[in-house]
Every structure is written in structure tokens, then in C-alpha cells.
Amino acid sequence: MIQYAYKARDKQGNLHENIIVSESEDAALKQLYDKGLYVVQIRKGKAGAAKSIFDINLDGYIAKLTGIGLKDVVVFCRQFSALVNAGIPIMRALNILSSQAENQALADILKQVRDEVEQGISLSDAFSRHPKTFDRLFISMIKAGETGGVLDEVLNRISGFMEYKARLSSKIKAAMAYPAVVTVFAVIIFFAMLILVLPRFSTIFARLGSELPLYTQVLINISEFLRSPSCIFLIIALISGWYGLTRIYATEKGKYFFDSLLLKIPVLGGLIQKISISRFTRTFGTLIKSGVPILTALEIVQDSAGNAVVTKAVRSIKEEIKQGGMIHTPLERSPVFPPMVISMIAVGEETGELDKMLAKIADFYDSEVESGIEALTSMLEPFMMVFLGGMIGAVIVGMYLPMFKIFEALQ
């Protein structure tokens, strides 16, 4: 049996501090709840016991370094939804989840949310005080669920949407992992051969005294430049160029320009377009179905669009709605949305089943994204092998060209 020091409030709001002996923290929480007490704080040990300077919360430090990932939020949403659907009160559900959370940083936040709700703050306002963990979409849906008295249904939708978001993110990361790793290794091998291996061959060529082929001489000049102090100017120029591009991309016009270019890239542009449509329709449809006001939903979709071209289209929809227009009208002027999507949205508006139409569009483009990612991955694999071989072969050819010339001279 373990001793737990706790602080709890009764139904009248009076604060109680005492010690309870139980088999586990969950069992202690259940005992206190059965007594009509709502736990504010609970920990092992005696009440008021001072912590030793050697009591290091290693899990807490690791959680702060790693942060709270999307997977942690997805697990929390699914568990929270299951507990509320089972009829467990919100306070007790937060107690259970805060004590069982594997991520210590998330557990600390849930305890803060629990304490704030216990003090009379609404659940949505309590979550909104942690914007780095719970985004605006999550908070708006919780608020809509509280207002409409359908929090359990909204939590189901949130958990489903978060799982969709995590699944899409993992697919994109998996598709990009292979080319990224191969590119990094190709560049490292290329520069290692250029800086470490080629100079040894250049000394041999110099002793022979024969004239080097132009291609080999160019490689040797590049190698000498990379090993000289002047190389720092190249590094500074590259860093400055990268910083300049990021600053340009941070502006509205710059982001729109680069995002428009991405959509025009063969194969990759089509995949980006499908991902943007899927994200837009899924997010917009989930918000509308959860009871979020349409203008608020559009603001959230605009912030989470991930593409400046889609953001501009959503902004146009907002202006159209404010003037009493239809959603599909501004989409006809956007280069992102194909006629099929626009027609389905128009039908959804006419029949009053916009959320269902948006869900169907999202489902269709989810399957399109999956097949697009598979096609892109299968196409990238041979391309990356050729790229890797070409990078290494470029240096090897430069090293062996003078040898062929020397053999010709000897003959």
C-alpha cells in the first residue's frame, strides 16, 4: 500500500488536505471521488514533505526536451472521447487521463486544465490557455460541443480528425524520408571524395607533369577552393541566400509565389494539390458538422490551409459569404480546385448537406493522395539511385581521365 498526499474540494467548494493509503494513484482517485471529493492535487508521500535536492524528475525534463507530439494529442483525444461517451464526468475523466498520460508534459497540462475547470472555467477556455498543444480548430470544436450540449459527439469527431491528420502526416514523412536520406548521403560522399580523395590524385598527376584534361582540372580547382579559407565566403553566401529566401517566403506575396510554383511542378505539384484539397474539405466539413459558425470555420481553415493559394481562395469565400453569396462561386476562380470539387460543393449547398459532400470529397482525395504517394515513391527510388551513382561517378571519372591520357601517351 502507498501513501498519497492530496488536495481536494468537496461539493460546497471547501478545500481538504490529507493523506490516503491505497494500492495505486487511480485507486486513490476513485476512493476520493466516491467520497464526493474532486482532487486538485495528488502525489506520493506525506503531506507537506519537502523534496530533496536529489529528487530529480527525469521524465519531466525529457518531456520538456521532446515536447508534445501529434501522436500524444491523438491518443488523448481518443481516450477522452471514450471516457465521456461512457458517461464519466469531465473532471474525473481529466483526472484519469492526467494520471495515465505517458508524456509528462501533456500530463502537467491536463492537470492544469483539470484545476481550471474545477475552479469554474469552461473546458474550451481551459484548453485555449495552452495554444502550443491544442490548436484553434480543437478549441473551437470543444466550444461548439459545449454550447450545443453534444460534447461527446464532438469529441468523437475531434479524435477522428486528429487521427486522420496524424495518418496523413506520417504518410508524407515516410514518402520524403527515402529521398532525403539518399540526398544527404550522396552530398556527403561527393564532397568527401572531392576534398579528401581527389587531392591525393592531383599530387600524382603533378609529378607526372602531363597536362590534365579540362574536366579533371575543373574538379581539382573546386577541391582546392573548398579546402582554402576562401570557402567561408561561399558558406556565408549560401546562408545569406537561404535566409533571404525564408524572409521572402514569410511575406504574403512571397509565400503565394512559391506555393504557386510548387503546384506547377510535374507529379509533385499534383500531389500537393490533392493534399491541399483533402485538408481543406476535411477540416471545413468537420467544423461545420460540429456546429462551428461558418465564418469562424473559414477563419480556422484559412489559418491551417498550409498553402497560400488555398488561403487566398478561403479568404475570397469569407468575403463572398459576408455579402450573402455562395461558397462555390469564389472557388471557380481558384487554380487549385477542379470542376468536380466545385460542382460537389455547389450541390451540397443547394441540398443543405454541405458537410456530407465535403466528407465525400475528402474521402476521395485521401485515396488519391495514398496512390499519389505510392507512385511518387516508386518513381523516386530509381531516380535517387541514378542521382547517387551520378554524384560519385562524376568524381571517379575526373580521377581516371588523366590515367587514360597517360596510357595513350605511353603507347
C-alpha positions in Angstrom: 0.0 0.0 0.0 1.2 3.5 -0.8 0.6 6.8 0.9 -0.7 9.7 -1.2 -0.9 13.3 -0.1 -3.9 15.1 -1.7 -5.7 18.4 -2.0 -9.4 18.1 -2.9 -12.6 20.1 -2.9 -16.0 18.9 -1.8 -19.3 19.8 -3.5 -19.5 23.0 -1.4 -16.1 24.1 -2.7 -14.2 23.6 0.6 -10.6 22.6 0.3 -9.4 19.4 2.1 -5.8 18.4 2.6 -5.0 14.9 3.9 -3.3 11.6 3.3 -4.9 8.5 1.8 -3.4 5.0 1.6 -4.2 3.0 -1.5 -2.8 0.4 -3.9 -2.3 2.9 -6.8 -3.0 6.5 -7.7 -6.0 5.5 -9.8 -7.5 3.6 -6.8 -6.8 6.6 -4.6 -8.6 8.9 -7.0 -11.6 6.6 -7.1 -11.8 6.4 -3.3 -11.8 10.2 -3.1 -14.4 10.6 -5.9 -16.6 8.1 -4.1 -16.4 10.3 -1.0 -17.6 13.3 -3.0 -14.2 14.9 -3.3 -12.8 16.4 -6.5 -9.0 16.1 -6.5 -6.9 19.2 -7.2 -3.5 17.7 -6.5 -2.2 14.3 -5.5 1.3 12.9 -5.1 3.1 10.1 -3.3 4.5 10.7 0.2 3.4 12.6 3.3 1.6 16.0 3.1 4.0 18.9 3.2 7.1 16.7 2.8 10.0 18.6 1.5 11.7 17.5 -1.7 15.3 16.5 -1.6 17.7 18.3 -3.9 18.5 14.9 -5.3 14.8 14.2 -6.3 15.2 14.9 -10.0 12.1 14.5 -12.2 13.9 12.9 -15.1 10.6 12.2 -17.0 9.7 15.9 -16.7 13.0 17.1 -18.2 12.8 14.6 -21.0 9.2 15.6 -21.8 10.2 19.3 -21.9 13.0 18.4 -24.4 10.9 16.2 -26.7 7.7 18.3 -26.4 4.2 17.1 -27.1 3.8 15.4 -30.4 0.7 14.9 -32.6 0.6 11.3 -31.6 0.2 12.2 -27.9 -2.7 14.6 -28.7 -4.3 11.9 -30.8 -4.2 9.3 -28.0 -5.6 11.9 -25.5 -8.5 12.8 -27.8 -9.4 9.1 -28.4 -9.3 8.3 -24.6 -11.1 11.5 -23.6 -13.8 10.8 -26.2 -14.2 7.2 -24.9 -14.5 8.2 -21.3 -17.0 11.0 -21.9 -19.1 8.7 -24.1 -19.1 6.1 -21.3 -20.8 8.7 -19.1 -17.8 9.5 -16.9 -17.9 13.2 -15.7 -15.3 15.5 -17.3 -13.5 16.2 -14.0 -13.0 12.5 -13.3 -12.0 11.9 -17.0 -9.3 14.6 -16.8 -8.1 13.1 -13.5 -7.7 9.7 -15.1 -6.1 10.9 -18.2 -3.6 13.2 -16.4 -2.5 10.3 -14.2 -2.2 7.9 -17.1 -0.6 10.1 -19.7 2.8 8.7 -20.9 4.1 12.2 -21.9 4.8 14.1 -18.6 4.4 17.5 -20.3 1.0 16.6 -21.5 0.1 15.2 -18.1 1.1 18.5 -16.5 -1.1 20.4 -18.9 -4.1 18.2 -18.3 -3.7 18.7 -14.6 -3.7 22.5 -15.2 -6.8 22.1 -17.3 -8.5 20.0 -14.6 -7.7 22.6 -11.9 -9.0 25.4 -14.1 -12.2 23.6 -14.9 -12.6 22.7 -11.2 -12.4 26.5 -10.5 -15.4 27.2 -12.8 -13.6 27.9 -16.1 -15.2 26.4 -19.2 -13.4 23.4 -20.8 -12.7 25.3 -24.1 -11.3 28.3 -22.2 -9.0 26.0 -20.1 -7.7 24.3 -23.3 -7.2 27.7 -25.0 -4.6 28.6 -22.4 -2.3 26.0 -24.0 -2.3 27.1 -27.7 1.0 25.3 -28.4 -0.6 21.9 -27.6 -4.3 22.5 -28.6 -4.8 24.5 -31.8 -7.6 26.8 -32.6 -9.6 24.1 -34.5 -9.6 21.8 -31.4 -10.7 24.7 -29.1 -13.4 25.9 -31.5 -14.9 22.4 -31.8 -14.8 21.9 -28.0 -16.6 25.2 -27.6 -19.2 24.3 -30.2 -19.8 21.0 -28.3 -20.2 22.7 -25.0 -22.6 25.3 -26.5 -24.8 22.6 -28.3 -24.6 20.1 -25.4 -23.1 17.5 -27.7 -19.6 17.4 -26.3 -19.4 13.6 -26.6 -20.2 13.7 -30.3 -17.8 16.5 -31.0 -15.0 14.6 -29.1 -15.6 11.7 -31.4 -15.2 13.9 -34.4 -12.1 15.6 -33.0 -10.5 12.2 -32.3 -11.3 11.0 -35.8 -10.0 14.2 -37.4 -6.8 14.1 -35.3 -6.2 10.5 -36.3 -6.7 11.5 -40.0 -4.2 14.4 -39.6 -1.6 12.1 -37.9 -2.1 9.4 -40.6 -1.7 11.9 -43.5 1.4 13.5 -41.8 3.1 10.1 -41.3 2.5 9.1 -45.0 4.0 12.3 -46.2 7.0 11.9 -43.9 7.5 8.3 -44.9 7.4 9.3 -48.6 10.0 12.1 -48.1 12.3 10.1 -45.8 13.9 8.0 -48.5 14.9 10.8 -51.0 16.1 13.0 -48.1 18.4 10.3 -46.7 19.8 9.4 -50.1 20.4 13.0 -51.0 22.2 13.7 -47.7 24.5 10.6 -48.2 25.1 11.5 -51.8 26.2 15.0 -51.0 28.4 13.8 -48.1 30.1 11.2 -50.2 30.6 13.6 -53.1 32.3 16.3 -51.0 34.3 13.7 -49.1 35.8 12.3 -52.3 36.3 15.8 -53.7 38.1 17.1 -50.6 39.9 14.0 -49.2 40.5 11.6 -52.2 40.9 13.8 -55.2 43.8 15.9 -53.8 46.0 12.7 -53.5 45.4 12.0 -57.1 46.2 15.6 -58.0 49.7 15.3 -56.4 50.4 12.2 -58.5 49.3 14.0 -61.7 51.5 16.9 -60.9 54.6 14.6 -60.5 53.9 13.1 -63.9 53.9 16.6 -65.4 51.4 15.8 -68.1 48.6 18.2 -69.0 45.3 17.3 -67.3 42.0 17.1 -69.1 39.8 20.2 -68.6 37.1 18.3 -66.7 39.7 16.9 -64.2 41.3 20.3 -63.8 38.0 21.9 -63.0 37.4 19.3 -60.3 40.8 19.9 -58.8 40.2 23.7 -58.8 36.9 23.1 -57.0 38.7 20.8 -54.5 41.4 23.4 -53.8 38.8 26.1 -53.4 36.8 24.0 -50.9 39.9 23.4 -48.8 41.0 27.1 -48.9 39.9 29.8 -46.4 38.0 31.5 -49.3 35.4 28.7 -48.9 34.0 30.6 -45.9 32.7 33.3 -48.3 30.7 30.6 -50.2 29.2 29.3 -47.0 28.3 32.9 -46.0 26.7 33.4 -49.4 24.7 30.2 -49.2 23.5 31.1 -45.7 22.6 34.6 -46.8 20.7 33.3 -49.8 18.8 30.8 -47.7 17.9 33.5 -45.1 16.8 35.8 -47.9 14.5 33.2 -49.4 13.0 32.4 -46.0 12.4 36.1 -45.4 10.7 36.4 -48.8 8.6 33.3 -48.1 7.5 34.8 -44.9 5.7 37.6 -46.8 2.3 37.1 -48.2 3.3 37.7 -51.8 6.4 35.6 -51.5 4.5 32.6 -50.0 1.9 32.9 -52.7 4.6 33.0 -55.4 6.5 29.9 -54.2 3.4 27.9 -53.4 2.1 28.6 -56.9 5.4 27.4 -58.3 5.1 24.2 -56.2 1.7 23.4 -57.7 3.1 23.6 -61.2 5.9 21.0 -60.6 5.1 17.8 -62.6 3.8 14.9 -60.4 4.8 16.6 -57.1 2.5 19.6 -57.9 -0.5 17.3 -58.4 0.2 15.6 -55.1 0.4 18.9 -53.3 -2.9 20.0 -54.8 -4.6 16.8 -53.7 -3.3 17.1 -50.2 -4.5 20.7 -50.0 -8.0 19.8 -51.2 -8.2 16.9 -48.8 -7.1 19.0 -45.9 -9.4 21.9 -46.8 -12.5 19.7 -47.3 -11.9 17.5 -44.2 -11.2 20.4 -41.9 -14.1 22.6 -43.2 -16.6 19.7 -43.2 -15.6 18.6 -39.6 -16.0 22.1 -38.3 -19.4 22.6 -39.9 -20.7 19.3 -38.8 -19.6 20.1 -35.2 -21.7 23.2 -35.2 -18.9 25.8 -35.6 -20.3 29.0 -37.2 -19.3 29.1 -40.9 -17.3 32.3 -40.8 -15.4 31.1 -37.7 -14.8 27.7 -39.5 -13.4 29.6 -42.6 -11.0 31.6 -40.4 -9.7 28.4 -38.9 -9.4 26.7 -42.3 -7.6 29.8 -43.6 -5.0 29.6 -40.8 -4.5 25.8 -41.2 -4.6 25.6 -45.0 -0.9 25.1 -45.5 -0.9 26.6 -48.9 -1.1 30.3 -49.8 -3.2 29.6 -52.9 -5.8 27.8 -50.8 -5.6 30.5 -48.2 -6.4 33.1 -50.8 -9.4 31.1 -52.0 -10.7 30.7 -48.5 -10.4 34.5 -47.9 -12.4 35.0 -51.1 -15.1 32.7 -49.7 -15.3 34.7 -46.5 -15.9 37.9 -48.4 -18.5 36.2 -50.6 -20.3 34.8 -47.6 -20.3 38.2 -45.8 -22.0 39.6 -48.9 -24.6 36.8 -49.0 -23.0 34.8 -51.7 -22.3 31.1 -52.2 -19.2 29.1 -51.2 -18.6 27.6 -54.6 -18.5 30.9 -56.5 -15.0 32.1 -55.5 -13.6 28.5 -55.9 -14.3 28.8 -59.6 -11.6 31.5 -59.8 -9.0 29.5 -57.9 -6.4 27.4 -59.8 -6.4 24.7 -57.0 -10.0 23.4 -57.1 -11.0 21.2 -60.1 -14.6 21.4 -61.6 -15.6 18.2 -59.8 -14.9 19.6 -56.4 -16.7 22.9 -57.2 -19.7 21.0 -58.5 -20.0 18.8 -55.4 -19.7 21.8 -53.1 -22.4 23.6 -55.1 -24.7 20.5 -54.8 -24.0 20.3 -51.1 -25.0 24.0 -50.7 -28.2 23.5 -52.7 -29.3 20.4 -50.8 -28.2 21.6 -47.3 -25.8 18.7 -46.9 -22.5 20.6 -47.4 -20.8 18.7 -44.5 -21.6 15.3 -46.2 -20.4 16.5 -49.6 -17.2 17.8 -48.1 -16.6 14.5 -46.3 -17.1 12.6 -49.6 -14.6 14.9 -51.4 -12.1 14.4 -48.6 -12.5 10.6 -48.7 -12.0 10.6 -52.5 -8.9 12.8 -52.3 -7.5 10.7 -49.3 -7.4 7.7 -51.6 -5.9 9.8 -54.4 -3.2 11.1 -52.0 -2.3 7.5 -51.0 -2.0 6.3 -54.6 -0.1 9.5 -55.5 2.4 9.0 -52.6 2.9 5.4 -53.7 3.5 6.4 -57.3 5.9 9.2 -56.3 7.9 6.8 -54.1 8.2 4.2 -56.8 9.3 6.8 -59.2 11.8 8.4 -56.8 13.6 5.2 -56.0 15.3 4.6 -59.4 15.8 8.4 -59.8 17.7 8.6 -56.4 19.9 5.6 -57.3 20.9 7.3 -60.5 21.4 10.6 -58.6 23.7 8.8 -56.1 25.6 7.0 -58.7 26.0 10.2 -60.8 27.4 12.2 -57.9 30.0 9.5 -57.1 30.7 8.8 -60.7 31.4 12.4 -61.5 34.4 12.4 -59.2 35.6 8.9 -60.3 35.5 9.9 -64.0 37.6 13.0 -63.2 40.2 10.9 -61.4 40.6 8.3 -64.2 40.5 10.6 -67.2 44.2 11.6 -66.8 45.2 7.9 -66.5 43.7 7.2 -69.9 45.6 10.1 -71.3 48.9 8.8 -69.8 48.3 5.3 -71.2 47.7 6.8 -74.6 51.0 8.8 -74.3 52.9 5.7 -73.3 51.6 3.8 -76.3 
